[in-house]
Amino acid sequence: VPFIDYLEKVNQIASERVRFIPQYADEQTDIQDDKAIIKNKAKNNFVFTGNIGLVQDIETIVNAVAALKKRGVQSTAIRIHLDGAGSPLHAIKDMVLKMALTDYIIFYGRQPSSHMAYFYKEADACLLTLKNENMIGATIPAKLQGYMAAHKPVIAAIDGDAKRVIMESKCGFQTTASDAQGLADILLNFMKLTGPERDELGENGYNYFEKYFTKQRFMMDTE
């Protein structure tokens, strides 16, 4: 586990004194009506949820979409739905505007947790990006467990333990942190998958979630 290695090397904490207990997630399946949260759906809809901060590296998502546009991918084929807020949001919106990507990327602001199930319901896959400029990049963002709990494939540009989890669980595609061209490639690869192939990725993730990331497992590990 990279973060345990960090504690051992930097803080001189022996690895045998450290216990790895991953954060759990709740299943987001409570849909009580047919309200439409996601607007302007395309053939392929990718969702990013949660905090939009400096380390979340949304710029890599924007640059990946710009690369797809240059390759001739139309906005009717792919749309990114960003749920969240944070200090870089205004600059990211300006970036999208200047790159003429407003038809490809939609911002929803910070949504209540009760809306998450609606976002997941409409998502073909969920996006995960995280910079690797410090040890935060070696951690597992909580949204990964949420995506897996929702039975959704994960498309990620990330390093560290999150990349390991995606590879082990076979729940999606991953490339190196901040690799916009690599992210564009795996988005295209995902878009070529059949419905059953996408479902298999989502179920792989859910099975891994049930094995490692449930609240019950967390409570057992902390006893």
C-alpha positions in Angstrom: 0.0 0.0 0.0 1.7 3.2 -1.1 0.5 5.4 1.7 1.8 2.9 4.3 5.1 3.1 2.5 5.0 6.8 2.8 4.4 6.7 6.6 7.3 4.3 6.9 9.8 6.3 4.9 8.8 9.8 5.8 7.4 9.5 9.4 9.5 6.6 10.4 6.5 4.5 11.4 7.1 0.8 11.1 4.7 -0.8 8.6 3.9 -3.6 11.0 2.4 -1.0 13.3 0.0 0.3 10.6 -3.3 -1.3 9.8 -5.0 -0.7 6.5 -8.8 -0.1 6.9 -10.4 1.3 3.8 -13.2 3.8 4.0 -16.6 2.3 3.4 -19.4 3.5 1.1 -23.2 3.3 1.2 -25.1 2.0 -1.8 -26.9 4.9 -3.7 -30.0 3.1 -5.0 -32.8 5.1 -3.4 -34.8 6.5 -6.4 -38.3 7.4 -5.5 -39.5 9.1 -8.7 -38.5 9.7 -12.3 -37.1 13.2 -11.8 -34.5 14.1 -14.5 -31.3 15.5 -12.9 -29.0 14.9 -15.8 -29.7 17.3 -18.7 -28.9 16.9 -22.4 -27.9 13.3 -22.5 -25.6 12.0 -25.2 -25.0 8.5 -26.5 -22.3 8.1 -23.8 -22.7 9.8 -20.5 -19.8 10.1 -18.0 -20.4 11.4 -14.5 -18.0 13.0 -12.0 -19.3 13.6 -8.5 -17.9 15.2 -5.4 -15.5 18.0 -4.5 -13.9 19.9 -7.3 -10.6 21.1 -5.8 -7.1 21.6 -7.1 -6.0 18.0 -6.6 -9.2 16.6 -8.3 -7.5 17.5 -11.6 -10.7 18.3 -13.6 -8.4 20.0 -16.1 -7.3 16.6 -17.3 -10.9 15.7 -18.0 -11.3 18.9 -20.0 -8.1 18.4 -22.0 -9.2 14.8 -22.7 -12.5 15.9 -24.1 -10.7 18.6 -26.2 -8.5 15.8 -27.6 -11.6 13.7 -28.5 -13.1 16.7 -30.2 -10.0 17.1 -32.3 -10.3 13.5 -33.3 -13.8 14.2 -34.6 -15.9 12.9 -31.7 -19.1 14.9 -31.6 -20.9 16.1 -28.5 -23.9 13.9 -29.4 -21.5 10.9 -28.8 -20.1 11.9 -25.5 -21.1 14.2 -22.6 -19.4 14.8 -19.3 -21.7 15.7 -16.3 -19.8 17.4 -13.4 -21.6 17.4 -10.1 -19.6 19.4 -7.5 -18.2 22.7 -6.5 -14.9 24.1 -5.3 -12.4 26.9 -5.6 -11.1 26.1 -9.1 -14.6 25.8 -10.6 -14.8 29.3 -12.1 -11.4 28.8 -13.8 -12.5 25.4 -15.1 -15.7 26.8 -16.6 -13.6 29.5 -18.3 -11.4 26.8 -19.7 -14.4 24.9 -21.1 -15.7 28.1 -22.6 -12.4 29.1 -24.3 -12.0 25.6 -25.7 -15.5 25.6 -27.1 -16.5 22.5 -25.1 -19.8 23.8 -23.6 -21.7 21.2 -25.6 -19.5 18.4 -24.2 -19.3 19.3 -20.5 -22.2 20.3 -18.2 -21.8 21.7 -14.7 -24.5 21.1 -12.1 -22.9 22.7 -9.0 -23.0 21.0 -5.7 -25.9 18.6 -5.5 -27.4 17.1 -2.4 -26.5 13.5 -1.6 -30.1 12.5 -2.2 -29.5 13.2 -5.9 -26.5 10.9 -6.3 -28.7 7.9 -7.2 -30.2 9.9 -10.1 -26.7 10.8 -11.4 -25.6 7.2 -11.2 -28.7 5.9 -12.8 -28.0 7.9 -16.0 -24.3 7.4 -16.1 -22.7 4.9 -18.5 -19.5 5.2 -16.4 -18.0 7.4 -13.7 -14.9 9.5 -13.9 -12.0 9.6 -11.4 -9.1 11.9 -11.6 -6.5 12.9 -9.0 -3.1 14.6 -9.3 0.0 12.9 -8.1 1.9 15.9 -6.8 1.9 14.8 -3.2 0.8 11.7 -1.2 -2.8 12.6 -1.7 -2.4 11.1 -5.1 -1.5 7.7 -3.4 -4.8 7.5 -1.6 -8.2 6.0 -2.5 -10.7 8.8 -3.1 -14.1 8.0 -1.4 -15.9 8.5 -4.7 -14.3 5.3 -6.0 -16.1 3.2 -3.4 -19.3 5.2 -4.2 -19.0 4.4 -7.9 -18.4 0.8 -7.3 -21.3 0.6 -4.9 -23.5 2.0 -7.7 -22.5 -0.8 -10.1 -20.8 1.7 -12.4 -17.7 1.2 -14.5 -14.8 3.5 -13.6 -12.7 5.5 -16.1 -9.7 7.0 -14.3 -6.5 9.0 -14.7 -4.9 8.2 -11.3 -2.0 6.6 -9.5 -1.5 4.9 -6.2 -3.9 2.6 -4.4 -6.9 3.7 -6.5 -5.2 2.5 -9.7 -4.4 -0.8 -8.0 -8.1 -1.2 -6.9 -9.4 -0.6 -10.4 -6.9 -3.1 -11.9 -7.6 -5.7 -9.3 -11.3 -5.4 -9.5 -11.4 -5.1 -13.3 -14.1 -2.5 -12.9 -13.0 -0.2 -15.7 -10.1 1.5 -17.5 -7.2 3.5 -16.0 -4.3 5.6 -17.2 -1.6 7.6 -15.4 -2.6 10.7 -13.3 -2.9 13.9 -15.4 -2.5 12.0 -18.7 -5.2 13.7 -20.8 -4.3 11.8 -24.0 -4.4 8.5 -22.2 -7.7 9.4 -20.7 -9.1 10.3 -24.1 -7.9 6.9 -25.4 -9.6 4.9 -22.6 -12.8 7.0 -23.0 -12.9 5.9 -26.6 -12.1 2.3 -25.7 -15.1 2.3 -23.3 -17.4 3.9 -25.8 -16.7 0.9 -28.1 -17.9 -1.6 -25.5 -21.3 -3.4 -25.8 -23.9 -3.0 -23.1 -23.1 -6.5 -21.6 -19.4 -5.6 -21.5 -20.1 -2.4 -19.7 -22.5 -4.2 -17.2 -19.7 -6.7 -16.5 -17.3 -3.9 -15.5 -19.9 -2.5 -13.2 -20.7 -5.8 -11.6 -17.0 -6.5 -11.1 -16.7 -3.2 -9.2 -19.7 -4.0 -7.1 -18.4 -7.4 -6.2 -15.1 -5.9 -5.1 -17.1 -3.3 -3.1 -19.0 -6.0 -1.3 -15.8 -7.8 -0.4 -13.8 -4.8 0.9 -15.7 -1.6 1.1 -19.1 -2.2 2.9 -19.9 -0.6 6.3 -20.2 -4.1 7.8 -16.6 -5.0 6.6 -15.4 -1.6 8.0 -17.0 -2.3 11.4 -15.5 -5.8 11.6 -12.0 -4.5 10.7 -12.2 -1.8 13.4 -13.2 -4.1 16.3 
